[in-house]
């Protein structure tokens, strides 16, 4: 999406709890505007997207990290949705900026049958220090997923939730979703914000050093994505439009 204002409108639709409508906007089935307007929801979204005045430096830093993390998760969801088809299913973005759990999950079904072809576990991180974030947060999370123990239940439950509409009952979806535990079906995608100085492939590759520590999978199953940010971020005290 090249138009910043159109992108911002879709993020706003997600922020007011209408992600299902945002999906239809991206499919060009609806106009780029909320389907419903409820003042209380609009106010809550504005509060989430605005850094309050009067915070001390540490509080402001934490508030901005939560806000920017939410925005980046929305942008990543939008980018993935634009390349999807009716066999690809995504976990919705967290509405709360402080929610824990999977940043993103993308499940692709086989073209002609209700079986999982691939599952992509996503970690989307908005940060000023992409290398540190990948090393200290993303890789430990991926390593936990790779062992299928600490995060296995969450992965299975989330996969069932996003594919169950394609099955006659939820138990059938559960049986199909067990394929997410197979490393051969697994993809990992780490998405990091970077500044305009990290522009060459060599510099970007260094951000993902030790990605091959996830043993037993091919290089093509380890995806590294970057989102180049130029200029300053939004003013912390700017009013919500």
C-alpha atoms as one frame of an Amber mdcrd trajectory, in Angstrom:
protein
   0.000   0.000   0.000   1.737   3.157  -1.219  -0.805   5.676   0.090   0.009
   6.525   3.719  -3.419   8.062   4.404  -5.244   4.969   3.122  -3.002   2.771
   5.270  -3.730   4.934   8.324  -7.478   4.605   7.724  -7.276   0.797   7.711
  -5.186   0.796  10.908  -7.891   2.997  12.467 -10.571   0.502  11.431  -8.607
  -2.255  13.184  -8.117  -0.067  16.264 -11.874   0.392  16.730 -12.383  -3.385
  16.770 -13.448  -3.932  13.161 -10.683  -6.151  11.811 -13.188  -8.327   9.917
 -14.309  -5.227   8.054 -10.680  -4.210   7.444 -10.174  -7.542   5.701 -13.067
  -6.786   3.342 -11.595  -3.342   2.632  -8.312  -4.972   1.629 -10.241  -7.387
  -0.581 -11.755  -4.279  -2.223 -15.248  -5.338  -1.180 -15.922  -2.283   1.001
 -15.014   1.402   1.107 -12.064   2.362   3.318 -14.080   3.548   6.318 -15.468
   1.937   9.494 -18.646  -0.072   9.021 -20.104   1.361  12.239 -19.268   4.383
  14.358 -19.603   4.165  18.150 -18.196   7.182  20.057 -16.943   5.138  23.021
 -14.946   2.814  20.742 -13.501   5.740  18.802 -12.417   7.438  22.031 -10.796
   4.252  23.339  -8.862   3.806  20.074  -7.644   7.412  20.184  -6.499   6.924
  23.770  -4.559   3.813  22.764  -2.838   5.606  19.880  -1.919   8.786  21.788
   0.932   9.130  24.297  -0.413  10.968  27.328   1.301  14.103  28.590   2.751
  14.215  32.093   4.471  10.821  31.973   7.979  10.401  33.306  10.644   9.326
  30.766  10.365   5.610  31.554   6.568   5.645  31.382   6.637   7.552  28.098
   9.152   5.101  26.652   6.977   2.130  27.624   3.799   3.773  26.317   5.433
   4.569  22.983   6.771   1.008  22.684   3.291  -0.422  23.222   1.702   2.035
  20.786   4.312   1.521  18.069   4.215  -2.249  18.547   0.477  -2.247  17.943
   0.844  -0.094  14.817   3.569  -2.328  13.400   1.553  -5.472  14.088  -1.378
  -3.931  12.188   0.848  -2.943   9.256   2.357  -6.432   9.118  -1.130  -7.990
   9.157  -2.226  -5.673   6.335   0.841  -6.512   4.220   0.254 -10.244   4.638
  -3.455  -9.953   3.937  -2.786  -8.165   0.646  -0.897 -11.195  -0.647  -3.413
 -13.764   0.595  -5.997 -15.921  -1.150  -8.981 -17.914   0.087  -6.686 -20.743
   1.263  -4.640 -18.494   3.567  -5.833 -17.655   7.082  -4.366 -15.165   9.565
  -4.557 -14.526  13.257  -6.105 -11.116  13.891  -3.906  -8.381  15.417  -4.124
  -7.826  19.170  -6.539  -5.013  19.945  -4.803  -4.271  23.248  -1.295  -2.898
  22.726  -0.077  -4.769  25.819  -1.488  -8.200  24.886   0.889 -11.128  25.068
   1.061 -14.216  22.868   1.680 -14.835  19.201   2.364 -11.665  17.214   1.054
 -13.352  14.102   0.158 -16.727  12.641  -0.497 -17.516   8.984  -1.928 -20.904
   8.010  -2.148 -22.011   4.377  -4.354 -24.940   3.386  -3.668 -27.280   0.480
  -5.237 -26.070  -2.796  -7.810 -28.847  -3.178  -8.274 -30.341   0.298  -8.741
 -29.233   3.892  -5.222 -30.036   5.068  -2.554 -27.651   6.279   0.187 -26.973
   3.752   2.302 -24.488   5.746   2.131 -22.573   9.012   4.116 -19.363   9.520
   4.882 -18.121  13.040   5.462 -14.368  13.009   7.329 -12.081  15.374   6.821
  -8.424  14.382   8.956  -5.987  16.365   9.015  -2.189  16.152  12.336  -1.178
  17.674  15.268   1.230  17.558  17.636  -1.712  18.104  16.690  -4.447  15.620
  19.741  -6.645  16.139  19.289  -6.710  19.915  15.564  -7.319  19.574  16.097
 -10.276  17.241  18.824 -11.802  19.426  17.234 -11.232  22.843  13.498 -11.644
  22.147  12.687 -13.065  18.722  15.118 -15.991  18.681  14.249 -17.180  22.217
  10.557 -17.112  21.250  11.189 -19.026  18.025  13.335 -21.531  19.926  10.454
 -22.180  22.326   8.121 -22.783  19.386  10.679 -25.029  17.711  10.671 -27.384
  20.679   6.864 -27.750  20.505   6.595 -27.785  24.293   6.326 -24.374  25.934
   4.326 -22.812  23.067   2.810 -25.884  21.455  -0.632 -25.609  23.040  -0.965
 -21.928  22.145   0.085 -22.617  18.559  -2.393 -25.476  18.149  -5.305 -23.585
  19.729  -4.673 -20.480  17.619  -4.439 -22.513  14.412  -7.761 -24.226  15.167
  -9.441 -20.894  15.813  -8.414 -19.359  12.490  -9.148 -22.358  10.222 -12.310
 -23.778  11.817 -14.620 -21.978   9.392 -13.409 -24.376   6.673 -14.514 -27.495
   8.567 -17.887 -29.010   9.407 -17.061 -29.045  13.136 -14.324 -27.844  15.460
 -12.975 -31.337  16.175 -12.246 -31.840  12.471 -10.388 -28.519  12.528  -8.416
 -29.677  15.579  -7.370 -32.914  13.875  -6.302 -30.975  10.772  -4.432 -28.408
  12.877  -2.099 -31.005  14.379   0.089 -30.505  11.312   1.281 -27.206  12.796
   3.450 -29.304  15.121   5.397 -30.762  12.175   8.652 -28.907  11.509   8.392
 -29.709   7.813   5.259 -27.527   7.631   6.776 -24.773   9.733   7.914 -21.313
   8.654   9.289 -18.567  10.883   9.060 -14.892   9.955  10.913 -12.213  11.896
   9.942  -8.661  10.892  11.973  -5.744  12.256  11.861  -1.989  11.823  15.153
  -0.494  10.614  16.350   3.023   9.883  17.454   4.248   6.485  21.133   3.504
   7.210  20.552  -0.259   7.070  19.878  -0.491   3.360  22.252  -3.067   1.907
  21.440  -6.805   1.883  24.651  -7.507   3.812  23.717  -5.108   6.621  20.210
  -6.502   6.858  21.470 -10.086   6.885  23.571  -9.317   9.972  20.403  -8.473
  11.894  19.357 -12.122  11.622  22.643 -13.706  12.675  22.199 -17.166  14.296
  18.773 -17.687  12.678  20.175 -21.048  11.535  20.128 -22.084  15.190  16.646
 -23.430  14.461  17.818 -26.883  13.457  16.110 -29.380  11.188  14.573 -26.920
   8.711  15.661 -25.423   5.409  16.886 -21.865   4.888  13.675 -21.072   2.983
  11.723 -21.755   6.186  13.490 -18.898   8.000  12.146 -15.556   6.756  13.722
 -12.226   7.661  11.750  -9.082   6.806  12.593  -5.415   7.373  10.439  -2.287
   7.393  12.472   0.842   6.636  11.438   3.891   8.630  12.617   7.269   7.395
  12.279  10.437   9.435  10.982  10.868  12.963   8.121   8.891  14.369   4.808
  10.536  15.137   4.937  13.308  17.742   4.194  11.683  21.139   1.611  14.338
  22.072  -0.019  14.699  18.643  -3.808  14.607  18.808  -5.549  11.539  17.431
  -7.226  12.391  14.081
